[in-house]
Amino acid sequence: MLRFSRPEAETLVIALQGNWRERWDYPSLAAFRRQLEESPPPRRVVFDCSGLTGWNSVLIAFLMDIIDCGQRQGIAVEREGLPPGMAALLRLAHATPERAGARREQARPPALVRLGQAVYDLGQGAAEALSFIGEATAACGRLLRGRARFRRRELLVIIQECGIQALPIVSLISILVGLILAFVGAIQLSMFGAQIYIANLVGIGIFRQMGAVMTGVIMAGRTGAAFAAQLGTMQTTEEIDALKTLGIPPMDCLVLPRMIALFLMMPLLCLYADFMGVLGGFIVGVAMLDLNFLEYYHQTVGAIRLNDLWVGLFMSAVFGVLIAAIGCLRGLQCERSAAAVGKATTSAVVTAIVAIVVVTAAITVLCNILGI
């Protein structure tokens, strides 16, 4: 494949042989450097391609390294012995200099630099979030004054997507959560012969928190991600810039309908999820634990207070606003590339779920303090 010879003291001949199309990597330059270190050192390098049967870009890259190494050593590398096509490609490669900053640097920045960049990015994100909250608040004010500019028909379409079309997945998850709560409670309560209190456990857990939380997580993964993907794609295709050019505020046209739709649909979906979760616990209690139907029903009704229902509905309404706002924010922050849309979607789901958990903890502590 590669041979070196010295017909003259100051001339190094590199013989290229064989079919280089079968290679996916070129040989090391160590052998070429050893030839340059021999005494006397060569003054020029020539190529012999008489034994070369085929070549590809691998050979071009190898010859470029040889030429660069020879230039650094002050050695003339002649290209007369190369095939015409290969010589033309080498001239083209060296005619266009490498753009500054195009080569990827492998050096890792110091820890303080990375820390400073992380703090700066955090500050930028917080500033963008505050700006978004301010614009959303102003859009809500325009809505109350009847000056918000969005299509009512589009609002109805989003309500349908967030409400009716989400019922199958909400039904499935809610029933399974009720089944799980009933099974977990049955394992412990059966030790004391208190299986009837499974109705209390499932009813209070579902109506007060689990129904709202599970509905919020489902809608974050389903609808929040969809909002981020839709607005991110519009950002990539410059549709949002077109709206701004036409004088239509994107906050009114895109964000406000989605926030209204989720704010209205989340309490209804939560209420539906509550009944589906109780149904799941009812299936376990009556069908598997041989509890009486009426007894389970009366125990559930007696355990659930009206405050439990209102706390769950309030949490779901807050979750709806959070999910819509976070999904739209990540979509508007999306960069103009296909990969950025995926990152925005992932970020929207993760941020929304974290926000749901934090808000759930805050509301739970607040209700405990207020005695609700």
N, C-alpha and C positions, 0 to 999 in steps of 0.2 A: 504493500500500500504506500509506503513512504521510505525512501532510501536517500542517504547523503553520500556525496563523493567530493574529492578535492583534486580535480585534474591539474589545477594550478594552485600555487601557495595562497594567492589572495582571492580565489574564486571558489565559492561553495555552490555545488549543483544539488538541487533538490529534485529527485525523480519521483513523480507521482504515477502510481501504477494501480491497476485493477479497477474495479467498479465501485465507485464511491456512493452510488445510489443505494447500496445495501447497508450503508452506515447511517445511524441516527445520532452519532456523536463523533466529534473529530478528536484526533489524538492530542496528547499533551504537548505543550511547547518546550518541555524540559529537554528533549533530545536536540531541538534546534538551538536552545540556549547553550547546551554543552558544546555544540559545534562552534559557537561564537567565542567561547572561552578558550578554545585550543590555540596553541602558538604555532605559527603566527596567526593572528586573527584575520578572518576574511574581510576583504574590502567591498565585495559585491556578491550578490546572490542571484542565481539564474535558475530557471525551472526547465525540467525535461518531462514533457507530457506524452512522449511516444508510446509509453505503456499504459496510458490511461484509456479505459474502455467506457467509462460513464461517470458522470458527476452530477451533483445537485447543490442545494444551498449549504449543506454541511461543509463541502470543500471551499465554497466562497467564504464562509465565516472563518475557516482555518487559515486561508490565505490572507485575509484581512488582519488576523492576529500576527501572522508572520511579517507582513508589511509594516504594521505599527511597531512591532518589536525591533525590526531592522532600522526604522527611522529613529527610534530612541537611541540606538547604539551608533548612529551615524554611518550606517551601511546602506549602500545603494541596492535596492531590490528591483531587478529588471523583470518586465512582464512580457518580453518578446516571445518567450517560449510557451506562453499560455494560449489556449484556443481563443479565437476572436470573441466568441460570446462571453467567455469567462473574463477576458480582459475588459470588455465593455461594461460588464456588471461591476467590476472592481473600480473602474473609473467613475461610474455613476454613484457608487457607494461613498467614494472619497470626495466627490464633487459637492455633495450636500453635507455640510458639517452638522454634527450632533447639536440639537437645540439645548441650550443651558437649562438644567433642571429636568430634562426628559428622563435621564437615567435615575432609577429608583435607588435611593440611598438606604443602606442597610443599618446605618448607625442609629442606635436608639437614643432619644433625647434624655438628658438627666432627669432624675426623679423630681427635682424642684420645677423643672420646665413642664413636666407632665402634670404635676399638681396644680401649677398655675393655669395651665390650659384647661384642666378640668373645672377649676373654680370660675374661670372666665366663661366657659361654656354653660355652667350652671347659672351664672348671672344673666347671660344672654337669654337662656331659656325662661328664666323667671320674668325678665322684662317683656318677652314676647307673650308669655301667659297673662301677665297683668294688662298688657295692651289689648289682648283678645277679650279679656273679661270686661274691660272698659267699653270696647266697641259693642260687645254683646249686650251690655246694660243699656247703652244708648239705643241699640236696635229695639230692645224691649220697650223703651220709652216711646220710640216712634210708633211701635205697634199699639200701645195704649192710646196714643193720640190719633190713631188711624192714618198715619203717614208712612207706614212701612211698605216697601215696594217688593212684593213677591206674588207669585201666581197662586191663587186659592186652589186651583185644580191640582197643582203640584203638591200642595199640602195634603190633599185628600189621597193622592197616590202614595206619599210617604207614610201616611197613617195606615193605609192598607198594608204596606210592606212591613211596618213595625208591629201591627196588631194582628190582623187575621192570619197573615202568612206565618206568624211566629207561634201560633197555637199548637201545631203538632209537636214541635221540639219542646215547648214549655210543658205540654201534657206529659210527655214521656219522662222528662227529667223530674218533674214534680212528683209523679206517682212513684218513681224509683226512690226518690229521697224519702217519701213517706214510708215506703217499704223498709228502707234501711233503718230509719229511726225506730220503727216498730220492732224490728228484729233485734236491734241493739238494746232497746228497753226490755224486751221480753227475756233476754238472757239474764239480766240482773233482777228484774221484778219477779220472775218465776221462782227464784230462790226463796222468796218470802211469801209466795202465793198471792201476789198482788198484781196479777196480769191485767186486771181491769184498769189500772192506772196508766196502761199504755195509751189509752185514749187521751188522758191529760197530757202526757209527754208529747205525743204527736201533735195534738191540737195547739198547745201553747208554743211549741218549737216552730211549727210551720207558720202559724198566723203572726207571731211576733217578729221572727227574724228569718228563718230559713226560706220561707216563700219569697220574701223580698230579695234576699241575698242571691238565691239560686236564679231567680228571674233576672237580676242585674248581671250576673256572670254570663248567663245565656245571651242576653242582649248585647253585652260588651263584645263577646266573640262573634256574634252574628251581625248585629246592626251597627255597632260602633266601628267594627272593621270595615263594613261596607261603606259607611260614611267617609272614612279615611281614604279608602281606595277610590271612591268616586271623586272626591275633591282633589286627591293627589293626581289622578289621571287628568282632570281638568287643568290643574296647574301645569302638568307636563305638556299638554297640548295647547297651552296658552289661552284657554277659554276664559279663565278668570281675568286675565289681562284684557281680553276683549270686552268683558262686562264693565271693567273699570273705564275703558275707553268710551263706552256708550253712556257713561254716567250712572250705571246701575251698581249700587253698593253690594259687593258679594256677601256681606254680613246679612243684609236683608233678604237677598234672593236665594242664598244657599244655606246659611247657617240657621237663620231664624225659623224657617219651616221645619227643619229637622229637630230643633230643640222643642218646638211646640208639639210636634208629633209624639216624641218620646215622653214628654211631660204628661201628655194626655193618656197615652197608651200604657205606660208602665204601671200605674195603679190598677187599671183593669186587668192587665196580665197578672199582676201580683195577686189580686183577688181570685182570679181563675186558678192560679198555681196553688193558692191556699186550699181550695176545695179539692184539687187533684191530689195534693199531698195528704189531706185527711182521708181521701178515698183509698190511697195506698196503705195507710195505717189501718183503715177499716178492713181491707182485704186480708191483711195479716191477722188482725185480731179476731175476726169472725170466721174466716175460712180456715185458718191454720191453728188458732189457739182456742177455738170452740167457745168464744165469748158470745153472749146474747146480743142480737142486733139492736134491740131497743135500749138495752143497758149500755152498750157502747155509745149509742147516739146521745142518750141523756148525760152520760159522763163527759162526753166531748162538749156538749152545749153548756154544761155547768162549769167546765174548766176554763173556757175561753171568755175573757172579759172584752168589753167594747174597746177598752184602752189598747188591748193587744192588737185588735184589728186596725185601729187608727195609727198606731206606731208603725206597723208594717206598711200601711198605705203611704204614710209620710216618708218613710225610708225609700220606698220604691219611686216616689215622685222625685226625690233628691237624686236618686241613682239615674233616673231618666235624663235629667238636666246634665249631670256629670258625664254620662256616656256620650250624649250628643255633642256636648261642648268639647270633650277630649278628642273624639273622632274627627270633628271638623277642624280643630286646632292642628292636629297632626297632618291632616290633609292639606291645609293651607301652608304648613311649614315644609311640605314635600319639595324636594329638589326636582329638576327637570330631567329625569331619567327613569327608565323602567325599574331598575333596581331600587331607586328611592321610593317608589310606590309600595313595594313590598316592605321596606323598612318602616315606612310611615304606618302601614297597616299593623305590623307587629307591635310597634311602639304604642299605637292607640289601644290595642287589646291589653297589653301589659299595664299601661298607665291606668286604664279604666278599672281593671281588676284591683290594682293596688289602692286606688281611690275608694272603691267600694268597701274594701276591708277597713281602711282607715275611718271612713265615715260611719260604718257600722259600729266600730268600737267607740267613736265619739258619741253617737246617739245613744248607745247602750249605757255609757257612763252618765250621760246627761239625764236619761230617764230614771236611772237609779238614784241620782241626786234629788230629782224632783219627785220621786216616789210614784212615778207613773207605771 
